Amino acid sequence: MKSVFAFACMVLLTACGSGGSPPPDWKSDAADFIERYQKHALRGENVLAERYFQQAIQATGGAGRIADTAQLWLVRCATRRAMLIDDACADYARLAGAAPNATQEAYYRFLTLRWDTLDSRLLPQQHRELVSASASARPALLSGIDDPLARLLDASLLVMRQEADTSTLGLATETASTQGWRQPLLTYLKLQQTRAASQGDTAASARLAQRIQLVEQSLLAEP
């Protein structure tokens, strides 16, 4: 899956896709498992997602790699935040203290909304402009992010920062819909429905209710 979370491969699994000697098995396994985790988590297939995440942790943990294991928790935090699941990324923070990494720390601060205390130059390219822009300019920047998962993550962080506007919710909804990412799609559809209802737009609220029902039925059909 081509996404912002190729960051995991870039920082954690530095041998992924590189030339020369093949990476050791633990790196290849961790890269494969974390990608599978992201895929199934975004689809709302939570049992399967958690199974793959624990396998990724076992791969890096079996090699005794603190920083690499911390990176997996950071990727998990980013994935959950893209789905508007707000947690403190505590497992990353617990491990990162034993092996500080400036790039990881910048990304952690980005995910936990402490944008005034990070060096944006240490972030993946697609997030730098968002952090540097004024709050009022940020929603307009989202449509220029090519990668759908980076776009969804940035939209979700703007929602958490209370800087999102109506276009932010619409763009995030359609991004998740296009990719078939049911978990964030359901959340964003419900946010849009709440906003439509508060504005007295009964037609829009009814259309959104139909979409919500379709997604919920799809999730219930999962074994």
N, C-alpha and C positions, 0 to 999 in steps of 0.2 A: 504494500500500500504506500503510494507516494504521498508524503504528507509532511507537515511540520515535525512530526515525531520521527522523521528520519534523523532528527536531532539525537535520538538515542543511538543511532548507528554512528553518527558523526563524532559524538563525544564519548559515549560508552564503548562502543564496539569499533574501535578505530581501524580494525583490519577489514571491516565489511566493505566489500566491493573494491578493495585496493589490490594493487598488483603484488608480485613477489610470492612469498610463501603463503600457503592457505592459512586462515586463522585457526587456532586450536578449537576443538570441538565445543568447549564451553561457550566460546564467543558466538559461534555459529548457532548453537542451540538457543542461547539467550536472545539473539536477534530474531530468530524464527518465532520463539514463544511470545516475545513482547509484541511482535506484529500481529500474531493471532489474537492476543489479548485485546489489543486495540480494536481489531475488526469486530470481534464478537461483543465487546462492551458497547460499542456504538450501535450495534444492532439490537441491543437489549437482551442478548443471550448471556445472562449474568453468570450462570453456573459454569458454562463452558469457558467464559472469559476468565473467571477466577482460577479455574484449573490451569489454564495456560500461564497466567501470571505467576502462580506458585511454582510452576516448572521453570520459568525464567529465573526466579529467585534462587531456586535450587541449583541452577547452572552456574550462576555467579558466586553463590555462597559456597558451592562445592570447591570452587577455585580459591576461596578465601579472599575474595576481592571486595573490599569495603566500598571504595568509590564507585565501582561498577554496580554493586547492589544498590547503593544510594541512587544511582542514576535510574535504575528501573523504577524505584519508588517515585522519582521525580516525573518520569514518563506517565506513571499511573495517575499522579496528581494532575498532570496536564490533561490527560484523557478525561478524567472526571470533571474537571473544570470546564472543558469544552462542552460537556453535557449539563452544565449549570449545577453540578453537585459541589457544594461549597464545603471544603474541609481545610484543615490547616497544614496538610502535607506533613504531618508529624513524623511519620516513619522515615521520610527523607531527612528531615532535620536531625533526627536522632542519630542516623548513621553519618551524615555529612560532617558532624562535629569532629569525628575521628579522622577524617581525611578531607580537609577543606579544598575546594576547587573553585577558582574565581568564576569560570564560565557557568558551572552548575549553580553557584550562589546567585549569579545575576538572573538566571532563568527562574530560580526559586522565588526571588524577589518580584520578578515579573508576574508569576502565577499568583502570588499572595498579595498583589496590588500595591506593593511598596515601590512605586515607580520613581518616587523622588529620591530614593536612596540607591539607585543602581546605575551602572555605566551601560547605557544602551548599546555601545559598541561591542559588548560581549554577548549580546543576544543574537539569535538567528536573524538573518537579514530581513525577513518578512515582518518582524515585529518592531524594528528599530524606529521607523517613522511614526508609528502609532504612539510609542512612548514619548517621543520628542515633541509631538504636536500638542497644541492647546486642547483642552477638554471639548470645546465647541467644535473643533475641526476633526476630531477623531472619527465620528460615525461616517463621514464622507470618505474616509480612507479605506474602509473595509472592502468596497467594491473593486478596488485596485489590487487586492491580494489574490493571486492566481490559485494558490493551493487551497482547496476547500476546507481542509481541517485547520489550517492556520487561520483562515477567515472565520470559521466557526468559533475557534478558541478566542480570537480577538473580540468577536461580537459578545461572547459570553462574559469575558472580563469587563467589557464596557457595561454590560447589564449589572454585574456585581458592583461596579464603581458608580452606578446610577448615572451613567453618561450616555446611555443608549436612547435613541429616539425610535419613532415608528418604523423608519426605514431599516434600522438595525434589526429589529425583530423580524421584519419581512425578509430581509436578506439571509438571516440565520435560518429561518424556517425553510426557505427554498433551497438553501445550501444542503441542509440535512435531508430534505425530501429528494433532491436530485441524486444524492449518494445512497439513499436507502438507509440512513442512520436513524432508526426508529426511536431510540431512547431520547436523543436531543430533540428530534422532530416533535415528539409528543409534548415535551416540556414547552417548546416554543409555540406550538399551536395553542396550548392552554393559556400562555401569556398573551397571545394575540386575542384570544377569545375574551379574556378578562378585560383587556383594553377596549375591545369593540363594545362589550356590554356596558362598560362605564361611560362610553360615549353615546349610548343609546342606538347603536347601529345593529338593529336586530337581524338584518339580512346577512351582514358579515358574520355575526355571531352564529347564525344557523349554518352557514357554509363551513365555518371552522368546526362546529360540532360534528358535522358529517365526516370531516377529515380525521378528527380525533377518534371517532368511532371506528373508522377503518384501521387506524394504527393500533388502537387497543385490541381489536379483534385479531390482528396479525400477531401481536405479542402473546395473546392468550392461546393461539394455535401452536406456539412453540412447545415441543415435547419437554 
